[in-house]
Amino acid sequence: MSREQLIPRAVKTAVEVVGGVQPDQLGTPTPCSEYDVRALVHHLLFWGPSLEGAARKESVPPPAAAESDVDLTTGDWAADLTAQLHRTADAWSAPGAWTGTTRMGGPHEMPAELVGGMVLGEVVVHTWDLARATGQAPEWDDDVLEQVHRDLVPTAQMGRDMGIYGPEVPVPADAPLLHRVLGLTGRRP
């Protein structure tokens, strides 16, 4: 499977999970210790345009408002998040999205392949966070999980150093691939 197909495949699962979140679950804690479901939805809506813009090589600065200022009380947040996930998937499935360099909400250029891998990991891991908090059991193609794992092995320590991931959770080498991905990001599968 080509890289251009990975994020759309991961987003398919994410959209299913978003559709399964009930309004009374917004205050439920997620495995991502700094977020409950509401705050994680805020995070995904807040950063979504930057992730989408990175695929197009467009510098999209984060909104002036804080992540916590995203209002989920008006409109249909699930439809908004679903639409944003689809826009991100469409952008990363375009020819050239994974080549050259790009920016992700900041001034520093990075290899587009690295950023695309980060976006793929963000979709998978935060989908799992939402699913776990809301009693869902998402599944991804092996190709998607294999790529996330390949991308995380050399970059997970950088994510820990930046405070994005918690300390690595030891997971047996023969554990399911999803569990190994989650352990690298500091989550307990």
N, C-alpha and C positions, 0 to 999 in steps of 0.2 A: 504494500500500500504506500502511495506517495505521501509525503508530509502534508501536501495541500489537502488531503482527504482526512487527516487525523483530527483537526479541531472540529470540523463539521460532525464527525462521528462522536466525538466527546460531547459536543453541544446537544446532540440528539438525546443522550442520556440526561444531561443537565436540564433540558426542557421538561422531560418526564418528571424529574424530581421536583422542579419548581411547581409544576401543575399539581403535585401531591401535597404541597404545604398548605395546611389549613390556617385560617386567620387566627385561631386561638393558640397557634404554635409559635407566633412571632417572638414571644418572650422566652422561649425554650433555649437553654444553653446549648452551644455546639461544642464539638471537640476542639475547635480553635478557641483557646481560652479567652481571648479578648473579645469574642463576639457571641451574642445570642443570635437567634435566627434573624431578627430585625436588623441588627447591626451588620450581619454578614450580607444581607440583601442590600443594605446601604452601601457597603464596600463594593459589591459587584456592580451596582448601578453607578457609583461614583467613578470607578476606574475603567468601566467598560469603554467609554469613548476613547480613552488613551490607548487601550489595547487594540481597539479597532483601527485607530489612526496609525499605530505603529506598523501595521501590515501595509498600509498605503504610503508609508514613508512620510506621513504628515505628523508634525509635532503638535499634539493636542495637549495643552497644559491642563492639569486637573482643574475642575471648577473652583471658583473663588470661595464657595461655601465649603464648610467642613463636611467630611463623610457623614457625620451624625445629623447634618441638616437635610439630608434627603428625606422628603416627606412621603411616608407610606400611607397616610390617612386620606389622601386625595387620589383620584384616579384608580387605575388597576395596576398595582405594583407588579403582579405576576405577569401581566401582559407586557408591561414595560421592560421587565427583566428578560422575558422570552424574546422580545424584539431585539434588545441589545445583544443577547447571546447569538441570535441569528445574524445580525450585522457583523459581529466579530468573526463568526465562522465564515461568512461570505468573503470578508476582507482577506482572511488568511488562506482561503482556497484559491485566490487569484494568482495567476502567473506572476512570478517575481516577488511575491510577498516574503518568501523565505530566503531571498538573495540580497546581497549587498549589506548595507548598514541601515539602522533606523534608530529612533528615539522612543522612549516609553514614558511620557509624562515629565520629561526632564531634558536638560541641555546635552547630556552625554550620549554620543553615538555608540551603539553596540552592534555586533553582528546580528542581522535579522534572524538567522537560524537560531541563535541563542535566545532572542526575544520570543520567537515563535514557540520554542520549547518551554519557555517560562509561561506563556499564555496557555499552552496545552496543559501544563501541570496545574496552573491556577484553576482551570475549568474542572479538571478531574478531582483535585483535592477538595476544593470548596463545594463541589457537588456532593462529594462524600460527606463533608461536614453537615450540609443541609439535610442530606438523607438520614444520616445517623441521628441527628437531633429530632427528626420528624418520623422516625420509625419506618424508613424506607430502605430497600436493599438494591442499590443501583448495580448495574453490570455494564462493563465496557468490553469492546473487542480486545483480544490479546494484543493486536498490533498497537492499539492506543496505549495500553498499559506498558508494553515493552518499550515504547518510545519514551514515555514519561520516566520510566526507571532508568533508561540509558541517559537521559538528560539530567536526571537528579544525581546520579552517582558522582559525577565530577563537580557539581555545583551546589550540593546540599550544604556543605560547610560554609560556603559563601552566604547562603541564605540564613544559616544560623548566626554567622557573624553580623549580618545586617538586622537580626532580630525578626526575620520573617518566619523562621522555623524555630521550634523548640529543640532541646537536646534530642539527639537521635535515640529512638526507642529500639533496643535490640529485638530483632525478629529472626527466627531460624532461616538459614539459607534455603531450606526447602519449603518455606511458607508460601502461600499463594502470592503471586506477583503484586496484587493490590496491597497486601499487608506489608510487603517489603517497601513499596512506595510510601505508604503511610508512616512506617517506622522512620524512614529517612527524613520526613518532614516533622518529626516529633510527635506524631499521633499514635495512640494505642489502638491497633486494629481490633 
